[in-house]
Amino acid sequence: MVTNCSNFYNGIFINPNGSVKPCCRFSKDLNLKWNNDPNEILNSKEYEDLRQKAQKNVYIDGCNKCYDEDKSGFMSLRQRFNKKFSRPKHSLEYLELAFNNVCNLTCIGCEPKYSNLWGRKLGYISPETSNNFHLKDNFEDLSYVSFFGGEPFATQNHQQFLHFLIERNLAKNITIEYTTNCTLNPKPEWKETIKHFKKTIIICSIDGIGKVNDNIRIGSQWNKTSEVFNKFKSMGVELWVNTVVMTENVFHLKELSEWINSNNVDRWTCNVLTWPRELSIATLSNANKQKLYLTIENLKITDKE
């Protein structure tokens, strides 16, 4: 089994609370905190340990989702990273960044870590978290930035970072990516700002259309989601949709796939929810699992990547 991954050399994921790991999928805590020095993170004992294990193709706790995809014959995120990023030196090429957990929704599959509104709903004393990200001149090898949240368009931190990269003449070599709940229109200046970058990718988190959307993404309304989606579409950005598959939408994927194909989405990815357990499709009866198999088999999925 091949376990090497470019993100052990060139990638950093920064959570809203400041914790750091190689990518969003990595499921273990490395006990690393963002200190505004990517080189120190990439040369840390924790990252070096991952590199040593990967070079020997040792199984790495935290990478199981990619391993499962590798075994199933799908192109895993690990393989995608290895195609996009080289490993000539330990320098930051790929950055996944959530400035904070500020969000305008309480999606049923989410938690306070990624939504301050969930924290308020559960009575947290301090529901908002921030990673204290500061701008320094050590992003010269950066080629890909992925913004998530919270909801990235609920704050202006991302806009400040974009201007920082433009001012240092780095933007032309960088692809920027946003994972958004597709309920907030970006500020007018954002459309002009992104023209400085190599490419802009918008990943719309859409779990269903109509009432299915409204019941899963609490606080959103499908009419507004559709409006914002069309706004992004009119900008000429690369448009993806990401769907979290759960009991509440699994038998409505056909309608969603038809909507996606009718809108010429560039890529549609589906991730299967595992928590909270009661929303997992693993809890379906055997009869419903068989029904699900037939449903998925008949889906028409377009992926232009």
C-alpha distance (Angstrom), angle and dihedral (degrees) to the residues before:
residue distance angle dihedral
M1 . . .
V2 3.82 . .
T3 3.81 111.5 .
N4 3.80 104.1 167.6
C5 3.80 116.8 122.9
S6 3.79 131.5 -177.2
N7 3.80 90.4 -135.5
F8 3.80 90.2 71.5
Y9 3.81 85.0 66.2
N10 3.79 106.2 27.2
G11 3.82 111.1 15.1
I12 3.80 136.8 87.7
F13 3.80 130.2 179.1
I14 3.82 115.8 -163.8
N15 3.80 117.4 -162.5
P16 3.82 122.9 -149.3
N17 3.82 88.5 -103.0
G18 3.81 92.5 52.6
S19 3.79 98.5 -105.5
V20 3.80 114.2 142.1
K21 3.80 134.2 -146.4
P22 3.84 136.3 152.1
C23 3.82 97.0 -93.5
C24 3.80 143.8 -12.9
R25 3.80 92.4 -93.1
F26 3.78 97.3 53.3
S27 3.79 102.0 112.9
K28 3.82 101.7 -164.3
D29 3.79 129.1 81.3
L30 3.82 111.7 -119.4
N31 3.82 93.0 -169.5
L32 3.80 89.2 -123.3
K33 3.80 122.9 139.2
W34 3.79 127.0 -161.1
N35 3.81 109.3 -102.7
N36 3.83 99.2 173.0
D37 3.81 91.4 -104.0
P38 3.83 111.5 100.5
N39 3.80 92.3 -178.6
E40 3.78 91.1 58.5
I41 3.81 90.1 50.5
L42 3.82 93.8 48.0
N43 3.80 91.4 48.5
S44 3.80 94.3 45.0
K45 3.80 122.8 123.1
E46 3.82 89.1 -111.6
Y47 3.82 94.3 56.6
E48 3.81 92.3 42.2
D49 3.80 89.3 53.8
L50 3.82 89.8 53.7
R51 3.81 91.0 49.8
Q52 3.80 92.8 49.6
K53 3.79 91.9 51.0
A54 3.81 93.4 45.0
Q55 3.80 92.9 50.7
K56 3.81 87.8 57.1
N57 3.83 91.5 44.0
V58 3.79 90.2 -119.1
Y59 3.82 116.6 165.3
I60 3.81 108.3 -100.3
D61 3.78 121.0 -150.7
G62 3.77 107.0 -128.6
C63 3.81 97.1 38.1
N64 3.80 97.3 76.1
K65 3.82 95.5 114.4
C66 3.81 92.0 59.4
Y67 3.80 91.1 43.6
D68 3.80 90.0 54.2
E69 3.81 90.4 51.2
D70 3.80 91.3 47.4
K71 3.81 90.6 53.2
S72 3.81 91.6 47.8
G73 3.79 92.3 54.8
F74 3.81 95.0 -111.3
M75 3.79 123.0 129.9
S76 3.79 102.5 -102.4
L77 3.78 125.7 -149.6
R78 3.81 86.7 -108.1
Q79 3.81 90.2 59.1
R80 3.81 91.4 46.2
F81 3.80 90.5 52.2
N82 3.80 91.6 48.9
K83 3.81 90.5 52.8
K84 3.81 93.7 49.6
F85 3.79 104.0 38.3
S86 3.79 133.2 48.9
R87 3.79 126.2 -148.6
P88 3.82 104.8 -140.0
K89 3.80 92.9 132.0
H90 3.77 141.3 -7.2
S91 3.79 98.8 -88.2
L92 3.78 132.7 129.3
E93 3.82 112.3 -94.3
Y94 3.81 100.8 145.3
L95 3.81 123.3 43.8
E96 3.80 126.5 -179.1
L97 3.77 108.8 -169.7
A98 3.79 138.6 -177.2
F99 3.80 110.8 178.2
N100 3.80 91.8 -165.2
N101 3.81 143.9 -24.3
V102 3.83 95.9 -101.0
C103 3.81 107.9 141.7
N104 3.79 137.7 159.1
L105 3.83 96.7 -144.5
T106 3.81 140.4 62.2
C107 3.81 101.3 -149.6
I108 3.80 112.6 -167.5
G109 3.81 93.1 -122.7
C110 3.81 95.0 48.8
E111 3.82 135.4 86.5
P112 3.84 140.9 -154.0
K113 3.81 91.4 -89.6
Y114 3.80 88.6 71.5
S115 3.82 101.8 24.6
N116 3.79 125.6 46.0
L117 3.82 88.4 -164.0
W118 3.80 88.6 63.1
G119 3.80 87.5 51.8
R120 3.80 90.9 52.7
K121 3.79 91.1 45.9
L122 3.81 90.4 54.4
G123 3.79 92.5 45.7
Y124 3.81 99.6 -108.9
I125 3.80 111.2 173.3
S126 3.83 91.8 -140.3
P127 3.81 106.5 23.0
E128 3.83 95.5 167.2
T129 3.81 119.4 82.3
S130 3.81 129.2 -175.1
N131 3.80 130.7 -174.6
N132 3.82 95.8 -144.7
F133 3.81 92.2 -124.9
H134 3.81 111.7 -173.1
L135 3.79 129.5 -170.3
K136 3.80 117.7 -113.5
D137 3.79 134.5 163.1
N138 3.80 98.2 -102.0
F139 3.81 103.0 98.1
E140 3.81 98.7 91.3
D141 3.84 94.2 123.8
L142 3.80 95.5 42.7
S143 3.82 113.1 128.6
Y144 3.82 104.4 159.0
V145 3.81 131.9 37.0
S146 3.80 122.4 -176.3
F147 3.81 117.6 -166.4
F148 3.79 120.5 -159.6
G149 3.79 135.0 150.0
G150 2.88 151.8 118.2
E151 3.75 84.4 -33.4
P152 3.82 110.7 -39.5
F153 3.81 93.8 -150.8
A154 3.82 90.6 55.3
T155 3.82 90.2 74.0
Q156 3.80 135.6 40.3
N157 3.82 97.0 -135.5
H158 3.80 91.5 100.8
Q159 3.81 91.2 55.2
Q160 3.81 90.9 53.8
F161 3.79 90.7 50.9
L162 3.82 91.5 49.9
H163 3.81 90.7 52.8
F164 3.80 89.4 48.5
L165 3.83 90.5 55.6
I166 3.82 92.5 45.0
E167 3.81 92.9 50.7
R168 3.82 90.1 54.0
N169 3.81 92.4 49.5
L170 3.82 91.8 -116.7
A171 3.81 99.8 114.7
K172 3.81 97.1 83.8
N173 3.82 90.3 65.9
I174 3.81 96.8 44.8
T175 3.79 132.2 89.4
I176 3.80 113.0 -152.9
E177 3.78 123.2 -155.0
Y178 3.81 129.9 -170.8
T179 3.79 127.2 -163.4
T180 3.80 104.1 -157.3
N181 3.79 137.6 171.1
C182 3.80 86.5 -133.3
T183 3.80 96.6 -126.8
L184 3.82 102.0 106.1
N185 3.78 126.6 64.9
P186 3.81 112.9 -134.6
K187 3.80 117.8 -116.5
P188 3.85 114.0 -87.0
E189 3.82 92.4 -112.2
W190 3.81 90.8 58.4
K191 3.81 91.9 72.2
E192 3.81 89.4 58.7
T193 3.79 93.6 42.3
I194 3.80 95.5 56.7
K195 3.81 91.4 56.1
H196 3.81 87.3 77.5
F197 3.80 92.1 62.2
K198 3.79 130.3 85.0
K199 3.80 93.3 -120.8
T200 3.81 139.4 -14.7
I201 3.80 121.8 -145.0
I202 3.80 121.9 -170.9
I203 3.80 116.0 -161.9
C204 3.80 108.8 -163.5
S205 3.80 113.9 -156.5
I206 3.80 100.8 -140.1
D207 3.81 120.1 161.0
G208 3.79 99.0 174.9
I209 3.77 144.0 -22.0
G210 3.80 129.2 -100.6
K211 3.80 115.6 -10.5
V212 3.81 92.1 -1.5
N213 3.80 89.2 63.8
D214 3.81 92.9 45.3
N215 3.81 93.1 49.9
I216 3.81 94.8 49.4
R217 3.79 101.8 36.3
I218 3.78 98.9 49.1
G219 3.79 111.2 -152.4
S220 3.79 95.5 27.7
Q221 3.80 128.7 101.7
W222 3.78 121.4 -151.5
N223 3.81 93.5 -132.7
K224 3.81 90.3 58.2
T225 3.81 93.2 43.0
S226 3.79 89.9 51.7
E227 3.81 90.9 47.9
V228 3.82 93.3 52.3
F229 3.82 90.9 44.6
N230 3.80 90.2 54.8
K231 3.80 89.9 47.5
F232 3.80 90.4 57.3
K233 3.79 89.8 44.1
S234 3.81 90.9 56.0
M235 3.82 90.9 54.7
G236 3.78 93.4 66.2
V237 3.81 95.0 -123.4
E238 3.80 121.8 145.8
L239 3.80 104.2 -90.6
W240 3.81 124.8 -151.3
V241 3.79 132.3 172.2
N242 3.79 123.8 -148.1
T243 3.80 119.5 -164.2
V244 3.79 127.6 -167.0
V245 3.79 106.5 -147.1
M246 3.81 115.1 -142.2
T247 3.79 141.1 143.4
E248 3.81 91.3 -82.8
N249 3.81 95.7 60.9
V250 3.78 108.8 16.9
F251 3.81 94.3 100.5
H252 3.81 91.7 46.7
L253 3.81 97.2 57.0
K254 3.80 92.3 103.1
E255 3.82 91.9 63.4
L256 3.80 90.2 45.1
S257 3.81 93.1 49.6
E258 3.81 90.6 51.0
W259 3.81 90.3 51.1
I260 3.81 91.3 48.0
N261 3.80 93.7 49.4
S262 3.82 91.9 46.5
N263 3.81 88.9 55.4
N264 3.82 95.2 50.4
V265 3.80 93.6 -124.3
D266 3.81 111.1 -170.0
R267 3.78 94.7 -137.1
W268 3.80 138.6 3.8
T269 3.79 120.2 -162.7
C270 3.79 127.3 -177.2
N271 3.79 125.1 -157.0
V272 3.79 120.4 -168.5
L273 3.81 114.1 -129.6
T274 3.82 115.5 -127.6
W275 3.83 98.8 173.7
P276 2.97 136.2 84.3
R277 3.77 87.3 38.8
E278 3.80 95.4 -144.4
L279 3.82 89.9 63.3
S280 3.80 94.7 48.2
I281 3.82 117.5 111.4
A282 3.81 85.8 -135.8
T283 3.81 86.3 79.6
L284 3.82 92.7 60.8
S285 3.79 119.0 114.2
N286 3.81 118.0 -104.4
A287 3.80 89.6 -106.8
N288 3.80 91.6 53.7
K289 3.80 91.2 45.5
Q290 3.80 89.0 56.5
K291 3.80 89.4 48.3
L292 3.80 88.7 49.4
Y293 3.81 91.6 52.1
L294 3.79 90.7 55.6
T295 3.81 91.2 45.8
I296 3.80 93.7 53.4
E297 3.81 92.6 43.2
N298 3.82 89.9 59.6
L299 3.80 97.1 47.1
K300 3.78 117.7 117.2
I301 3.77 105.3 -142.4
T302 3.78 121.5 -175.6
D303 3.80 118.7 -160.0
K304 3.78 115.1 170.0
E305 3.79 94.8 -175.4
